[in-house]
Amino acid sequence: MDLEKRPAKNALQLFADFNENNVRYCHWKSNEHLLPGLTGDTDLDVYIDPADAGTACALMVKNNYKQVISHPWKLYSALEDWIGLDEEQMLQTHLHVHYRLLTGLKNVKDQYFSFGEIVLKNTVMHDTYDIRVCNPNIEVIILFSRIALKKSGSGNVKSVLNKDTEKEYEYLKERTTKEEVEKFANEMFTPSVAGKIVGLYENPKGVKLFKTFRKELLKELRFLQRNTRSKAESLYRRRAFAYRFGKLIKKPVRLKKKTATGGKLISFIGVDGAGKTTLATFFAKWLSWKIDCRYIYLGTGDGKSSLLNRIKKKIIGAKSSGKKSESKNLTTDVVQTADAVGDATAPEKQEKFTFKRKIKRTLSNIVYLSNDKYKYKTIRNMYRLVNAGTVVITDRYPQMDFPGIYDGMTIKEIPGGGLLAAYNRKLARKERKLYEEMCRFNPDIIVKLHIPVEVSVQRKPCSGKELENVKRKVEITELLHYKGSKEYVVDSSKDLDETKREVISLLWRQI
């Protein structure tokens, strides 16, 4: 796959459709780096005439864009967030769709502009792309206004331009004239503010002039504020502190967006070697670019599990490193994890249960129940995330149709009577109750990863009983159904990039 990013086809097509359908719009700021916006490296800020909002929204949906809901900190009137997918490149682009021009302090955005009609009447076509952009003579006025409104405090201005804004200024300077800037400045602001903008246009390093301009601009635009400036400053400081404190305690503030259609639970299932973990972690990371998405492992292997299971694995690991030959002869009850203990529906071998073997099985069942409780707690918390609007991606999901295999119930009872047998039956009842609770609600989407047995063995070599388990799991993958879930079968024996593209294309339509 070509790793070099190209402008997203669906984004270019969207603007072409805007042009064809006479939607009044423009990319209104930061046109110096429009290309990074088209390749998903930054956001695209598109101003649209509110009268054309219905047509624009229909065209965004047509071009594979989805509306998302911002965190309350970043939820503003007359501003929408849309994320689109270029399926060929697996590339997301993010549109800030403005129906009023909004700017201001970071994470506060407290200030509107009133000259939207002037912006739309004077748009020009971009040098490289068929996209209507803000007239450079207007954009340079907006640039200085945005810089002034983003500065916090009153006397802390050391320079007007930073590295990024200086680059924008130089880009716009080449495409503008003093006469045109002055003409538009007087249309957009009072003569006093307009004169100071022209002064800054000629001398962008004039800090004293900039301070006077900023003070007058804030006064002139105070009827267009979402909050008083003092309140906006207070919000800015509190949110900046929350960021820094979050990083300090290693729990950063999450400002990811939610899908407009609500949270979703998506589970990947399949045999060993089908790529459950690879695809689930890839999709979760890919979607997390802007959307609140979590990956959760529901097995008992290398991922998180109960404390008892972790202790057991350490003990077995220590024995294996010292006595590899002996570890192969350990009983199934002790060695195998909850996902590979064999099919509990199969008849048990008629072997004598010695007291030692009963103890081993009891200890194993205690570990299995601890895993079940851990899984139950994880799933309960997981549904809280989904109900709050998060997209949750899981590797595996419990089921009750096939005990003892494929994330089914794992506790095996002890035949006969006696205290140990009665205790293990009690453990089995507790496990069933937990599974009944966990399986009452199933994922919104099940992605079945299908591969032939030979591909599974090629990717994860095995033989003997393990091979029989693989064959059985291949059969179960086709037979297993989750009530109420949408099920999709993906052939994961294909090229990995091709499979990733298919998974992204499939799931993007569902979220």
C-alpha positions in Angstrom: 0.0 0.0 0.0 1.2 3.5 -0.9 2.2 5.2 2.4 2.4 8.7 0.9 -0.8 10.6 1.8 -2.8 12.2 -1.0 -5.7 14.6 -0.7 -8.8 12.6 0.3 -10.9 11.8 -2.8 -14.1 12.2 -0.9 -13.1 15.6 0.4 -12.2 16.9 -3.1 -15.5 15.4 -4.4 -17.4 17.1 -1.6 -16.1 20.6 -2.6 -16.8 19.7 -6.3 -20.4 18.9 -5.3 -20.6 22.2 -3.4 -19.5 24.1 -6.5 -21.9 22.1 -8.8 -24.9 22.6 -6.5 -24.2 26.4 -5.9 -23.6 26.0 -2.2 -22.3 29.3 -0.8 -19.2 28.3 1.2 -15.5 28.9 1.6 -12.5 27.6 3.5 -12.2 30.7 5.6 -8.9 30.5 7.4 -5.4 28.9 7.3 -5.5 28.4 3.6 -1.7 28.5 3.6 -1.9 24.8 4.8 -5.0 23.6 3.0 -3.2 20.5 1.8 -2.7 19.1 5.4 -6.4 19.5 6.0 -7.1 17.5 2.9 -4.8 14.7 4.0 -6.2 14.6 7.6 -3.2 16.1 9.3 -5.2 19.1 10.5 -8.8 20.3 10.3 -10.7 21.9 7.5 -12.6 25.1 8.5 -15.5 25.6 6.1 -17.9 28.5 6.4 -21.3 27.7 4.8 -24.3 30.0 4.3 -26.9 28.9 6.8 -29.5 29.0 4.0 -27.5 26.2 2.2 -27.1 24.1 5.4 -29.6 21.4 4.3 -28.0 20.9 0.9 -24.5 20.9 2.4 -25.4 18.3 5.0 -26.9 16.0 2.3 -23.8 16.3 0.2 -21.5 15.6 3.2 -23.5 12.4 3.9 -23.3 11.5 0.2 -19.5 11.8 0.3 -19.0 9.5 3.3 -19.0 12.1 6.0 -20.6 11.5 9.4 -21.6 14.1 12.0 -19.9 13.7 15.4 -20.7 15.4 18.7 -18.0 17.4 20.4 -17.1 17.3 24.1 -19.0 20.0 26.1 -15.9 22.1 26.2 -15.9 22.2 22.4 -19.6 22.3 21.7 -20.5 25.7 20.2 -23.6 27.1 18.6 -23.5 27.3 14.8 -20.5 24.9 14.6 -20.7 21.3 13.6 -18.1 18.6 13.3 -18.1 16.1 10.4 -15.5 13.3 9.8 -15.2 11.7 6.4 -13.5 8.5 5.1 -11.5 8.0 2.0 -11.8 4.2 1.8 -8.9 3.7 -0.6 -6.4 5.3 1.7 -8.2 4.5 4.9 -7.9 8.3 5.5 -10.1 10.4 7.7 -10.6 14.1 7.2 -12.2 16.4 9.8 -14.5 19.3 8.8 -15.4 22.2 11.2 -18.6 23.4 9.5 -19.3 27.0 10.6 -22.6 28.7 10.1 -21.2 31.7 11.9 -17.6 32.7 12.0 -16.2 31.7 15.4 -12.8 32.2 17.1 -11.3 33.0 20.4 -9.3 31.5 23.3 -8.3 27.8 23.0 -11.0 25.4 24.2 -13.3 28.4 24.9 -14.0 30.0 21.5 -15.9 32.9 22.9 -16.0 35.4 19.9 -18.2 35.6 16.8 -17.5 37.8 13.7 -20.3 39.6 12.0 -18.9 39.9 8.5 -19.8 36.4 7.1 -21.6 37.9 4.2 -18.6 39.9 3.1 -16.5 36.8 3.3 -18.9 34.8 1.1 -19.4 37.5 -1.5 -15.7 37.8 -2.1 -14.4 34.2 -2.2 -11.8 33.1 -4.7 -10.7 29.7 -6.1 -7.7 28.2 -4.5 -4.4 28.2 -6.5 -4.2 24.4 -6.6 -7.6 22.9 -5.8 -11.1 23.6 -7.0 -12.1 24.9 -3.6 -13.5 28.3 -2.8 -11.3 30.0 -0.2 -11.4 33.3 1.7 -10.1 36.3 -0.3 -6.5 36.7 0.9 -7.1 40.5 1.5 -9.9 39.5 3.9 -8.1 36.5 5.3 -5.1 38.6 6.5 -7.5 40.9 8.4 -9.1 37.8 10.0 -5.6 36.5 10.8 -4.7 39.6 12.9 -8.1 39.6 14.5 -7.8 35.9 15.4 -4.4 36.4 16.9 -5.7 39.3 19.0 -8.7 37.3 20.3 -6.6 34.2 21.1 -4.2 36.1 23.4 -5.1 35.8 27.0 -4.5 38.5 29.7 -3.8 42.1 28.9 -0.1 42.9 29.3 1.6 39.6 28.3 2.1 40.3 24.6 5.8 39.8 23.7 5.3 39.3 19.9 2.5 39.5 17.5 3.4 36.5 15.2 4.7 33.1 16.2 6.3 30.6 13.9 3.0 29.3 12.4 1.2 32.6 12.1 4.3 34.2 10.5 4.2 31.6 7.8 0.5 32.4 7.2 1.3 36.1 7.1 4.1 35.7 4.5 1.8 33.5 2.4 -1.0 36.1 2.5 1.4 39.1 2.0 2.4 37.7 -1.4 -1.3 37.6 -2.5 -2.6 41.0 -1.1 -2.2 44.7 -1.5 -2.4 47.5 1.0 -5.2 49.2 -0.9 -7.4 46.1 -0.9 -6.7 45.3 2.7 -7.7 48.8 3.7 -10.8 48.7 1.6 -12.1 45.5 3.2 -10.9 46.5 6.7 -13.2 49.6 6.5 -16.1 47.4 5.4 -15.6 45.0 8.3 -14.6 47.3 11.2 -14.8 50.9 12.4 -12.2 53.3 10.9 -10.1 53.3 14.0 -9.8 49.5 14.2 -9.4 49.3 10.4 -6.5 51.8 10.5 -4.7 49.7 13.1 -5.2 46.6 11.0 -3.5 48.3 8.0 -0.7 49.4 10.3 -0.1 45.8 11.5 -0.3 44.6 7.9 2.6 46.9 7.1 4.5 46.3 10.3 3.5 42.9 11.9 6.1 43.3 14.6 4.5 46.4 16.1 3.7 45.1 19.6 2.6 48.5 21.0 0.2 49.0 18.0 -1.1 45.4 18.4 -1.9 45.9 22.1 -4.0 49.0 21.2 -5.7 47.2 18.4 -6.5 44.2 20.6 -8.1 46.5 23.2 -10.2 48.3 20.7 -11.2 45.1 18.9 -12.5 43.5 22.1 -14.5 46.6 22.8 -15.9 46.7 19.3 -16.9 43.0 19.3 -18.3 42.7 22.8 -21.9 42.4 21.5 -20.8 39.2 19.6 -19.3 37.4 22.6 -20.6 34.1 23.9 -19.3 35.1 27.4 -17.9 38.2 29.0 -14.2 38.4 28.4 -13.5 37.9 32.1 -15.5 34.7 32.2 -13.9 33.5 29.0 -10.4 34.1 30.5 -11.4 32.3 33.7 -12.6 29.2 31.6 -9.4 29.3 29.6 -7.2 29.2 32.7 -9.2 26.4 34.4 -9.2 24.3 31.3 -5.5 24.9 30.7 -4.9 23.8 34.3 -7.0 20.7 33.8 -4.8 19.7 30.9 -1.6 20.2 32.8 -2.8 18.4 35.9 -4.2 15.6 33.8 -0.8 15.0 32.2 0.9 15.2 35.6 -1.3 12.4 37.1 -1.1 10.5 33.7 -4.9 10.9 33.2 -5.2 13.5 30.5 -8.5 15.2 29.9 -10.3 13.4 27.1 -11.9 15.7 24.5 -12.7 13.1 21.9 -15.9 13.3 20.0 -18.9 11.0 20.1 -20.8 9.6 17.1 -24.1 11.3 16.4 -25.8 7.9 16.4 -24.6 7.0 19.9 -22.2 4.5 21.3 -21.5 1.2 19.7 -20.2 -2.2 20.9 -18.2 -4.0 18.2 -16.7 -7.4 18.9 -14.2 -9.4 16.8 -14.4 -13.2 17.1 -12.6 -15.9 15.3 -10.1 -18.8 15.6 -6.5 -18.5 16.7 -4.5 -16.8 13.9 -7.6 -15.1 12.4 -6.3 -11.7 13.4 -8.7 -10.7 16.2 -6.3 -8.7 18.2 -4.5 -7.2 15.2 -7.7 -6.0 13.6 -9.4 -4.9 16.7 -6.5 -2.9 18.0 -5.9 -1.4 14.6 -9.5 -0.3 14.1 -9.7 1.1 17.6 -6.5 3.1 17.2 -7.6 4.3 13.7 -11.0 5.4 14.9 -9.5 7.2 18.0 -8.0 9.9 15.7 -11.0 12.1 16.6 -13.7 9.8 18.0 -13.9 8.4 21.6 -13.1 4.8 21.1 -11.7 2.1 23.5 -10.2 -1.3 22.9 -10.9 -4.0 25.5 -9.5 -7.5 25.6 -12.0 -10.1 26.9 -9.8 -13.2 26.9 -7.5 -14.6 29.5 -4.3 -15.0 27.6 -1.7 -12.2 27.3 -4.1 -9.4 28.1 -5.5 -8.2 31.4 -7.2 -10.8 33.5 -8.0 -11.5 37.2 -5.4 -11.5 39.9 -5.6 -15.2 40.5 -5.2 -15.9 36.7 -2.1 -13.7 36.6 -0.6 -15.5 39.7 -1.4 -18.9 38.0 0.4 -17.8 34.8 3.4 -16.7 36.7 3.6 -20.0 38.5 3.2 -22.0 35.3 5.8 -19.7 33.6 8.3 -20.4 36.4 7.8 -24.1 36.1 8.0 -24.0 32.3 11.3 -22.2 32.3 12.8 -24.7 34.8 11.2 -27.9 33.6 9.8 -27.6 30.1 9.4 -31.3 29.7 7.4 -31.6 32.8 5.1 -28.7 32.0 3.9 -30.6 28.9 2.5 -33.3 31.2 0.6 -31.1 33.5 -3.2 -31.8 33.5 -5.5 -29.8 31.3 -7.2 -28.3 34.4 -4.0 -26.6 35.5 -2.2 -25.6 32.2 -4.8 -24.5 29.7 -6.4 -21.1 29.8 -10.1 -20.5 29.9 -10.2 -20.1 26.1 -8.6 -23.5 25.3 -9.7 -26.0 27.8 -11.4 -28.2 25.3 -15.1 -28.8 24.7 -16.9 -29.4 28.0 -19.8 -31.0 26.1 -17.5 -33.9 25.2 -17.9 -37.0 27.5 -15.3 -37.0 30.2 -12.8 -39.9 30.2 -13.6 -42.5 32.8 -10.6 -42.0 34.9 -10.4 -42.3 38.7 -10.5 -38.9 40.4 -7.8 -39.1 43.0 -7.9 -36.6 45.8 -4.9 -34.8 44.3 -6.7 -34.4 41.0 -9.9 -33.2 42.7 -7.8 -30.5 44.4 -6.2 -29.5 41.1 -9.6 -29.2 39.4 -11.0 -27.2 42.3 -8.1 -24.8 42.2 -8.5 -24.4 38.4 -12.2 -23.8 38.8 -11.6 -21.1 41.4 -9.3 -19.4 38.9 -11.8 -19.7 36.1 -14.5 -18.2 38.3 -12.2 -15.3 39.2 -11.7 -14.7 35.5 -15.5 -14.8 35.0 -16.0 -12.2 37.7 -13.3 -10.0 36.2 -14.9 -10.3 32.8 -18.3 -9.6 34.2 -17.0 -6.4 35.9 -15.2 -5.4 32.6 -18.4 -5.9 30.5 -20.5 -4.0 33.0 -18.1 -1.0 32.8 -17.9 -1.4 29.1 -21.6 -0.9 28.6 -21.5 2.2 30.7 -19.0 3.6 28.2 -21.2 2.6 25.3 -24.3 4.2 27.0 -22.2 7.4 27.4 -21.6 7.4 23.6 -18.2 5.7 23.3 -17.4 3.2 20.6 -16.0 0.1 22.3 -14.0 -2.5 20.4 -13.6 -5.9 22.0 -11.3 -8.8 21.2 -13.7 -11.8 21.8 -17.1 -11.9 23.5 -18.5 -14.5 25.9 -21.2 -17.0 24.7 -23.2 -19.8 26.2 -23.9 -22.1 23.3 -20.6 -24.0 23.4 -19.3 -24.5 26.9 -15.6 -25.1 27.5 -14.4 -23.6 24.3 -14.5 -20.3 22.3 -15.0 -18.0 25.3 -17.7 -20.2 26.7 -18.2 -21.4 30.3 -15.1 -23.2 31.6 -15.8 -24.7 35.0 -15.9 -28.5 34.9 -17.6 -30.3 37.8 -16.2 -33.2 39.8 -18.3 -36.4 39.3 -19.8 -38.2 42.3 -20.5 -37.0 45.8 -18.5 -35.4 48.6 -17.8 -31.9 49.7 -15.4 -31.1 46.9 -17.9 -32.2 44.3 -20.7 -30.1 46.0 -18.4 -27.1 46.1 -17.5 -27.4 42.4 -21.2 -27.6 41.5 -21.7 -24.4 43.4 -18.9 -22.8 41.5 -20.5 -24.0 38.2 -23.8 -22.4 39.3 -22.1 -19.1 40.0 -20.4 -19.2 36.7 -23.7 -19.9 34.8 -25.3 -17.0 36.6 -22.5 -14.6 35.6 -22.7 -15.8 32.0 -26.5 -15.4 31.9 -26.0 -11.8 33.0 -23.2 -11.1 30.5 -25.0 -12.7 27.6 -28.4 -10.9 28.2 -27.1 -8.0 26.1 -25.0 -8.7 23.0 -22.7 -6.5 20.9 -24.3 -4.2 18.3 -21.9 -5.6 15.7 -20.1 -9.0 15.5 -17.3 -9.3 13.1 -16.6 -12.9 12.3 -13.1 -13.4 11.1 -13.0 -16.5 8.9 -9.9 -18.5 8.0 -9.5 -22.1 6.9 -7.9 -24.5 9.4 -4.7 -24.7 7.4 -4.2 -20.9 7.5 -4.7 -20.9 11.2 -2.1 -23.7 11.7 0.3 -21.9 9.3 0.0 -18.7 11.4 0.0 -20.4 14.8 1.5 -23.9 14.4 -0.1 -26.6 16.6 -0.8 -30.3 16.6 -2.7 -32.9 18.6 -5.4 -31.7 20.9 -4.7 -28.1 20.0 -5.3 -28.8 16.4 -8.6 -30.5 17.2 -9.6 -27.4 19.1 -8.8 -25.2 16.1 -10.9 -27.4 13.8 -13.7 -27.2 16.3 -13.4 -23.4 16.6 -13.6 -23.1 12.8 -16.9 -25.0 12.9 -18.2 -22.9 15.8 -17.4 -19.6 14.1 -20.0 -20.4 11.4 -22.5 -21.8 13.9 -22.2 -19.1 16.6 -24.8 -16.4 16.5 -25.5 -13.5 19.0 -29.1 -12.6 19.3 -29.9 -9.0 18.3 -26.4 -8.4 16.8 -25.6 -7.5 13.3 -23.1 -10.1 12.0 -20.6 -9.7 9.3 -18.2 -12.3 8.0 -14.7 -11.1 6.9 -12.3 -13.4 5.1 -9.1 -12.6 7.1 -6.9 -15.0 5.1 -6.4 -12.3 2.6 -3.6 -9.6 2.5 -3.6 -7.7 5.8 -4.0 -4.3 4.3 -6.9 -5.5 2.2 -8.6 -6.9 5.2 -8.0 -3.7 7.2 -9.6 -1.7 4.4 -12.6 -4.0 4.3 -13.1 -3.8 8.0 -12.9 0.0 8.0 -15.3 0.3 5.1 -17.7 -2.1 6.7 -17.7 -0.6 10.2 -17.6 3.0 9.1 -21.1 2.6 7.7 -22.4 1.2 11.0 -21.2 3.8 13.5 
